[in-house]
Amino acid sequence: MTEQTYRAKFLAESRDCQGYTTYVFENLESDNWVNKYVMCVRFPNWDQSSFNIGDIGFLKVRSVEGGKDEWYDGTNFNHYRYTNDIFMKFVLEKPPVVIKEIILD
């Protein structure tokens, strides 16, 4: 199991009927096509503040190998079923500007 952090731009998302969300990010610090894009899956029970297409921030993902790496469910250790990059967190680089009041002269 390895974890990586990227400065990234959020490009797309797809949700399935079981609550899993697949995200696609552009790695803004990439200098080749091998790691230009990061696709990761967010599990249904994972909490994360909202973010929008085009947002730039720092993406943390964990790479797991199905049948080898394990996770703890509170009682037992279980093997991941699939090899995947798992979404851990996305922290916005700049919080969005919220205009609360506009005063015109």
Wavefront OBJ file of the C-alpha trace (Angstrom):
o trace
v 0.000 0.000 0.000
v 1.388 3.362 -0.986
v 0.018 6.874 -0.681
v 0.635 9.745 -3.079
v -0.266 13.421 -2.958
v -0.711 15.452 -6.148
v -1.449 19.067 -6.922
v -4.430 18.430 -9.136
v -7.416 19.828 -11.010
v -10.763 18.044 -10.684
v -12.028 17.082 -14.154
v -14.851 14.524 -13.969
v -16.841 12.142 -11.794
v -19.097 9.129 -12.232
v -21.311 7.511 -9.567
v -22.624 3.976 -9.662
v -25.797 2.509 -8.150
v -23.887 1.082 -5.154
v -22.632 4.505 -4.014
v -19.062 4.297 -5.325
v -17.774 7.442 -7.053
v -14.977 7.455 -9.621
v -13.063 10.735 -9.902
v -10.656 11.919 -12.591
v -8.040 14.539 -11.750
v -5.316 16.160 -13.845
v -1.910 15.991 -12.165
v -0.751 19.611 -12.579
v 2.875 18.811 -11.781
v 3.221 15.957 -14.283
v 5.772 16.271 -17.073
v 4.779 13.084 -18.951
v 1.697 11.154 -20.085
v 2.269 8.231 -17.720
v 0.937 10.130 -14.701
v -0.848 13.081 -16.374
v -4.245 11.918 -15.078
v -5.247 10.235 -11.817
v -8.407 8.129 -11.661
v -9.503 7.012 -8.200
v -12.536 5.570 -6.456
v -14.282 7.021 -3.411
v -16.067 4.519 -1.183
v -19.731 5.161 -0.214
v -18.976 5.696 3.492
v -16.124 8.196 2.926
v -16.704 11.760 4.179
v -15.295 14.678 2.177
v -16.273 18.332 1.896
v -17.783 19.210 -1.474
v -15.755 20.323 -4.475
v -16.613 21.202 -8.065
v -15.376 20.524 -11.575
v -12.400 22.806 -12.239
v -11.367 23.125 -8.595
v -7.619 22.981 -7.937
v -6.140 21.531 -4.786
v -4.166 18.696 -3.284
v -5.326 15.133 -3.903
v -4.282 12.236 -1.681
v -4.775 8.687 -3.005
v -3.817 5.250 -1.707
v -2.840 2.493 -4.137
v -3.971 -0.986 -3.060
v -3.474 -4.413 -4.583
v -6.466 -6.734 -4.598
v -5.962 -9.967 -2.637
v -2.799 -8.643 -0.987
v -3.475 -5.374 0.856
v -5.907 -5.309 3.777
v -8.349 -2.970 5.504
v -9.828 -3.159 9.002
v -13.624 -3.156 9.382
v -13.602 -2.604 13.155
v -13.489 -6.314 13.909
v -11.458 -8.116 11.246
v -8.820 -7.490 8.625
v -10.145 -8.011 5.099
v -8.339 -8.183 1.780
v -9.255 -5.635 -0.858
v -11.025 -7.396 -3.717
v -9.698 -5.158 -6.493
v -6.482 -3.372 -7.350
v -7.266 0.328 -7.365
v -6.310 3.861 -6.420
v -8.527 4.851 -3.505
v -9.570 8.466 -2.937
v -8.473 9.659 0.506
v -8.869 13.458 0.519
v -9.014 16.556 -1.688
v -8.031 19.866 -0.083
v -8.781 22.998 -2.077
v -5.777 25.184 -2.804
v -7.838 28.347 -2.387
v -11.182 28.369 -0.669
v -13.927 29.774 -2.907
v -14.786 33.437 -2.444
v -18.225 33.854 -0.910
v -19.795 37.272 -1.354
v -22.129 37.889 1.544
v -23.015 41.515 0.930
v -22.801 43.959 -1.985
v -23.156 47.698 -1.323
v -23.705 50.072 -4.243
v -23.189 53.814 -3.958
l 1 2 3 4 5 6 7 8 9 10 11 12 13 14 15 16 17 18 19 20 21 22 23 24 25 26 27 28 29 30 31 32 33 34 35 36 37 38 39 40 41 42 43 44 45 46 47 48 49 50 51 52 53 54 55 56 57 58 59 60 61 62 63 64 65 66 67 68 69 70 71 72 73 74 75 76 77 78 79 80 81 82 83 84 85 86 87 88 89 90 91 92 93 94 95 96 97 98 99 100 101 102 103 104 105
